[in-house]
Amino acid sequence: MSHDSAKTVPGPILRFHGAAQAVTGSCFELEVSGGRLLIDCGLFQGSKSEKELNYRAFPFEPKQVDAVLLTHAHIDHSGLLPKLTKHGFAGPVFASRATRDLCSVMLPDSAYIQDTEVAHLNRRNRRRGRRAVAPIYDAADVARCLSQFRAVAFAAWFDVMAGVRARYWNAGHLLGSASIEIEIAGSGDRPLRLLFSGDLGPAHKLLQADPDAPSGFDYVICESTYGDEDRAGASEADRRRILRDAVRAANNPDGALLIPSFAVERTQELLVDLQHLIETGDLPAIPVIIDSPLATRATGVFHDHAGELEHGDILSRALRAPNIRFTETVDESKALDRLKGFHIVIAASGMCEAGRIRHRLKNWLWRPEATVLFVGFQAQGTLGRILKDGAHQVRIQGDEFVVRAQIREIDLYSGHADGPELCDWLSERRPVEAGLFLVHGEVEAIEGLKQRVSAVVPNERVIVPRLDDGFRLTAEAAIPLKSDTPRRLDPGKLARLDWHNDVSKLFLDINERLEKAADDKARGVVIRTLRRALGASDG
């Protein structure tokens, strides 16, 4: 494994192996004199070019990693931990108790989805004469990984390794989510102090308390998912009114309201608000189906931790409501296609990249009486983003579908702070003496946040790392390191549509042009034009 050059200046090294000018794949490597640790180890999501990174070798040797500090359970932060174990990592994974409990249902689900998706892909590959592929990891890898979890309490110091201690603070993003404070002993008269924000929740989040952390750091590594956005302030009553209006607008006696939703937290928040609207008579007792085994199991974890949640009492009542039911088996899920009368289906995944929502979309997307309601962030290159951006046709698992359903969005259920809230959070962390790293955001969001924080941290101390960048951290400044190892992916291809997306759209455009042609003669002209273009490109 290649190492960075210029190792004469003392100080730890921080490398960014994911969530760098992109939202997913969170993984930060911290190399200190006493060893090596990771903060998060998550799956990449988005275009096929990004998702292929999940199958490649890690840009470090897993056997040399001594420990992992996990901010929270979302799969773009935790989803490659079983792969890490599979390839030799044997140390502890430190996490809050609730994060450990959520990972105990989310990581097995991730292995199941991989197994199901790969089996489907391999059937197609055999028909096309292509080689078979293997899942990134399996259930046995997940079981070994989960045995390495160590639960830690909030606001209490613990030793990570020689010369390194850490403390967790509530990040307000998800049950169990944390910002992680790290102190690294060095040759100076005081330790180097770092704070990894993790994902930060917005103010007044439905189930979580506001984020919290101390102040005074050498470095802060801060998320920026919505760094360029300023959401109109909405009270709890406003949010519920907007949801009520969206449900009423979708209410068609022959239709359905499909809500692609993250199985963890977003689904539970929707349940709380729908149940409140039904209890107050603002909505009738509409059938609400949670079509996600993961959401079912995760909701059980939320029920166990209800005492730690705001509005946990309403969630508990929703779980007992006669109009709310959960599907577990595949047959129960398939039976939803035969359901009559207006109903609401909440299904994972939130970006429509996998899971049962794809099957529900295949059944409803082409029907004008259906509505698809997005309630969370849609990364570039995902099916959810393509639909949200107004596509008239899409491809799902190789099949083409015209989009006749109504596509709507409510941005008030986001689990992320917006630009002003991120600035407020950073302001409360001052002073930030040496540097602020902006991560976990697309380029536009990062640039927007960078402009906003100039009054908090001078621009010359704001750093926007790219994938696989490394920095030597001193008490004065972060020193960029040169590496003799090529980047795994050109940073310009992160959080962007790739050639796979272009090919899918090309197929859709060709079919649309052929269908609109007046007759066979006109279709022949289109086909001959395409053949000439292909011949010219070969030449």
N, C-alpha and C positions, 0 to 999 in steps of 0.2 A: 504494500500500500504506500503510495507516494505521500510525502509530507510537504508542508509549506516551507518555503525558503525564508531567509532573513530571521534567524532565531537567536539573535544576539541580545535583543532587548528583553529584559525580564518581564513577566506578566502572563496571565492566562490567555488562551486563544479561544475565540468564539467563532464558530462556523455556522453558516445558514444553509441547511440542506433541504429546506422546504419553506412554504409560506413567505417567499421572498419575491416581491412584486407579483404575488398571486395569493389566493385566499386559502388554498388547501395544502395538505402535506406538511403540516407543522412539524419541524424537527430541527432543533438547535443543539450543536455539539459544543461542549465546554471542556477544554483540555487544560488541566492544572498540573502542578508539579506532583500532586499526590495521585493522579489518575485521570480518568476521563468519564464524563457523564453526559446524558442527553436530557434536554427539556422537551418532552413530547416525542412521539414517533408515529405520525399519522399518515393515512392514505391520501394520495393525490386523487382529485376528482376534476372533471371538466372534459377537455378534448381527449381523444384517444392518445395523442402524443404525450399529454401529461399523465394519463392513467398508465401508460406503458412504463413510466418510471417505477411504479409499484412492483414490476416484475424484474427489474434490473438489480444488480448487486448494490448493497449499500456503499456509499462513498467513504466508508470507514470499516474497520474490522470489528464485527459485533463482539467477538471474544474479548476485545480490549476495552469494552465499555463496562465500567464498574457499577453504575447505577443509572436509573431513569427517574426524573421528577416529572410527574404527569399533571398537567393543569386541569384537565377535565375529560369526560368520557366520550365526547363527540368523536366520530370515527376519523375525521380529518386531523385529529390530535392523537388518537390511541390506536388506529386501525392497523399499523404495521408492527405493533409490539409482538404479536405471535411470530411474525417473520424474524424479528430480532432474536427471539428465543430459539427458533428453529435453526438459526445459523450460528448459535454458540453463546449468546448472551446468557449469563448465569447469575447476575446480580439482582438486587431488589428493585421493584418498581414502587416508588413512594407516591401515594395518592390519598386524598381525603376518603373517609369511610364511605360516603355516598358515591363517590366516583368509583371506588372499588366495587360497590354493589351494582352500579349501572354497567360497568365493564363486564361483570359476570353474566349479563344477559346480552350486551351489545356485541362483544367479541365472538361468542358462539354464533350469533346471528350473521355476523360478517363472514365467518367461515362457511356457513350454510349458503349464503347468497353467492359466494364465489363458486362453491361446488355446483350449484344450480345453473349459474350463468355459464360456467366453463363446460358443463355437460351439454347445454344448448348449443354453445359455439362449436364444440367438437362434433356434434351431429352434422352441423352445416359444413364444417371443415372436411369431414369424411366424404360428403356428397360432392365437394369441390376438389377432392384429391389433395387437400392441404394437411399438414402435420397437426397432430393433436397438441393441445397445451395443457398445462397442469395448474391447479389453483396455487395462489401465493402461499397459503398455509392451510392446514386442515384442523379438525376438531381436537386431535391429540396435541397439536402445537398450542392451541388455545388453552387447553387444560394445563399444560406445563407452564405457560405464561401466567395464568391466573394464580398459580401457586406461588409466584414470585412477588405478588402484591403485598405491600406493607401499609396499613392504614395509619395516617398521621392526623393529629388534631390541629385545628386552626389556631393561629397566633401563638404557637409553641415551638421553640427552637428544637431541632434535632440534628444530629451529626449525619452527614451524607457519606463522607470519606475523610481521610486525614486532611486537615486544613480547610475543610468546607463544611459549613452548616447552612441550614435552610429553615424557612418559616413560611407557612401558608396563610393567605388572607382571602376572605370572601371576594370573588370577582363579580357576583351578581348576575351571571350569565346563564347558569344551569345548576340544578341540584348538585352540590358538591364542587362546583367550579372554583378555581383558585388563581390568584396572582401569587407568584413565588418570589420571595425575597431570599437572596443568596449572599453570604459573606465568605470571602476567600482570603485566608491568611496569607501574608506575603512578607517581604523583607522590610517593608516600611513600618511606621509606628501605628498604623491602623489597617484593618482589613479592607479589601476592595468590595464595595457594596453594589449589587446588581438587583434589578427588579424586572421580572418577566410578567407582563400584564396578563398573559393568557387572553381569552376572549372576555371583554368587559360588557356587562349588561347595561341597558339603558336605565335612566332614573325611573323609579316607580314601576319596575317590572312586576308582572302580575303575581308570580309565585316566589320571587326572590327579593331579598333586601338589597339596598344600594351597595355598590362596590366599596371596598375599604382597603387601606394599605397605609404604611407609614410614609414619612417624607425623608428627603436627604439621601441621594444616591449618586454614585459615580456614573452608572449607566442605567437607563431604562430601555427595555425592549418592548415596544408598544404596538398593539394591533391597530389597524386603520381601515377595517372593512367598509365602514360608512364615513370615512374621514372627510369626504367632499360633500356630504349631505347635511342638510339642516331640516329635520322633520318638523312639520308644524306640530306644536305641542298639543297633545290630546289627553284629556282626562280619562279615567276609567269609564265614566259614563259615555264619553264621546266614542271611545273604542267600541263599546258594546252597541251603541246606536249604529255605528258604521257596519258592524258585523250583522246586526239585525236587518239593516237595509239591504245588504248583499244577499242574505238568505231569502228575504222577501222577493227581491228582483229575480232570483234564480228559481223561485217556486213555480214549477210547471207540473201539472198533474201527471204528465207522461215522462218527466225528466228526472235528473239527478244533479246534485251539487257535489262535485269532486274536489277535495281539498288535499293536494299533495303536501305532506307535512312531515317534518322530522319526527320520528317516533318518540323521541325523548324530549320532553319539556313543551315543545310547541303543541303536540297533540293534547297534552294534559291541560295547557292553557286554554285551548279551544273548548275542551270539555267543560271547564269551569265557566267560561263565558256563555256557552250555549245553554248550560244548565241554569245559569242565573236568568237568562232571557226567557226560558221556559217557565221557571218558577214565578217570575213576575208577570207572566201573561203576555210579554212582548212577542213571543213566538209560540205557536202551538207545539204540542209534544211530537215534533217531527222525528221519525226514526233516524238515529245517528249510529252508523256502523263504523267501528274501528277495525279496518281491514289490514291488520298487521300483527303477526305473532310477537314481534319485537315490542310494539307499542303496548300490547297486552301485558307482557312480562315487565316492561319498564314501568308501566302504571302501577304494578304491584310494588315495585321498589319505591315509587313516589308515595304510595299508601303507607308503606312502612316508615317513611320519613316525613309523614304529614305534619308532625309536630314542628319540624324545622321550616315549614313552608308558610308563606302568607296565603290566605284563602285555602288552606289545606282542608278546612271543614267542608267547603263547597265541593271540592274535588271528591271527598269521601262520599258525599251525597250523590254526586253524578255517577259514581261507580255502582250505586244501588238503584238508579233510575230505570224504570221499565222500558223506556224508549231508547236506551243506550245499550248496545250489545257489541260484543267482540267476536271476530271470526278467528279461529285457530287453525283449522285444517284447510288443506287445498280445496276439498270439496265444498266446505262452507263458503270459501272465497268465490269459487266458480258459481255457486248458487246465486250470488248477487247479480249476475247478468240477467237473471230471470225475475228479479224483484220488481213488483208493480207499484205505481204510486210514487210521489215525490219523496226522496230520501237524501240524506247526506252521507257520503263515504269519505272518511279521513284515512289516507293510506300513505305509507312510506314507499319510495324515498321522497324527501322534500324537494329535490331537484329533478325528479322523474328519471333518475339514472338507473334504477334497479327496483326490484321489489314488486309488490302487487299493484302499485299505482299504474304501472305500464299496462297491465291487463285491463284495468278499469278504463284507461284512456283508449285502448284499442276497441273497447266496446262502446264508448260514448263520444269520442272526440269528433266523429263525423256526423253527429246528430245535433241539429239546431236547438233542440229542447234541453240540452245539457249545458252546464256551466262549470268551468274550471277556475277555482279561486286560489291564487298564490298568496301565501302568507309569510314567506321568508325569502332570504337571499337566494338568487339563482346565478351560479357561476357561469362565466363565459364558456360556450361550447357544450353546455348541458342541454338536454331536451327541454327542461323547464325554461331556460333562458331563451331558447329558440322560439318556444310558444309565446312567452311573454313579449318578445320583440315583434310578434305579429306574423309569424309564418302562416301561409295558407295551406301548405302541405308539409307533412313530416314523415320520416321513416322510423318505425319502431320495430326492432328485432328483424330487420330486413323487409318488412311489409310497409306499404305506402298508405297513408291516411290523409284525406282532405280534412281541414279544420273548419267545422261548421259550428262547433260549440262556442259559447260566449267565454272569452278569456278575461278574467278580472284579477285585480290585485289589491290587497290590503297590506300596507307596510307598517302597521301598528303592533304587529306581533314579533317584530324582529328581536332576536336575542342580543343584538349588538348596539352599543352606544353610537350616537351620531357624532358629527364633527364637533359641535359645541360641547357635548358631554365628554368627549375624549379630551378636549382642551381643558375643561374644568378638572377632570381627573388628573391630568398631567400637571396642572397648576398646583394641585394639592400635594404633589410629590416633590416639589421644589425644595432645595436646589438640586438640579441635575448637573453635576459638575463637569463631567468629561464628554458625555455623548448620549444622544437619543437615537435609537434605531427604530425605524418605522417598518413594520412587517405586516403580514396577514392582510393584504389589500391589493387590489388591482392598481395599476399605475396611476390612473386618474384619481382614485381615492387617496392614495399616498401623497400625490402632489397637492391635492386640496388640503389635506391635513398639515402638510409641511408649511404651507402658507399661513394656516390658521395659528400654528404654535410659535410663530416667530417672536411673539411677546413673552412666551414662556421659556423657550430655549432658543438661543441665537442660531440662525440658519447654518452657520459654519460648523456647529456641533450636531446638526441633524444629519443622520446617515441613512441612506436607502440601499440596503444590501441587495445583491442579485444572487441567484441560485448558486450555491457552493462557494460563495465569497467567504474569506476568512479575515479576522482582524486580531491583532495583538492588543490587549486591553491594558493600558497603563493608567495611572492616576490622573494623567494630564489629557490624554487623547487616545482614540482608537487608531491604530496604525494598520492600513491595508496590507495584506500579505499576498505575495505572488505565489502561484501554485503551478507545478509542472503536470498537474492532472487536468485533462480537458473537462469542461463543464458537461454534465450529463444531458443537458438540453439548452439550446440557445435561449437566453432570457427573453428574447423577442417573441418566442413561441409560447410563452407562458400566458395563461389567462387570455388566450386568443383562439378564434376559430382556426382549425387546421385543415389540411388537405382532405382528411376524412369527411369533415363537415362540408367542404366544397363539393366532393364527389356525390354525397347524398343529395345536396341541392341540385347538382347537375342532372342526376337521374330523374328527380322530380320535375325539373324544368323540361327535360326531353319528353317525358310522358305527357305533361300538360300541353306542350306544343303539338304532339301527335294527336291528342284527343280533340284539340280545337281545330285541327286541319279540316278543310271542307270535305275532302274525299280522299280516296286512295292515291290519286295522282299527287295531291298536295303533300300527303304523308311521305310519298316516295321522294319528293324534292327535299324534305327535311332530312331524310335518311341519307340521301346522296351527298348533301352538304356536310353532314357529320362525317361521312366516310372520307370525303376529300380533305376535311380538316385533319382527320387522324393520319391520312397519308402524308399530308404536308408536314405534320409534326415529326413523322418517322424520318422524312428526308432531312 
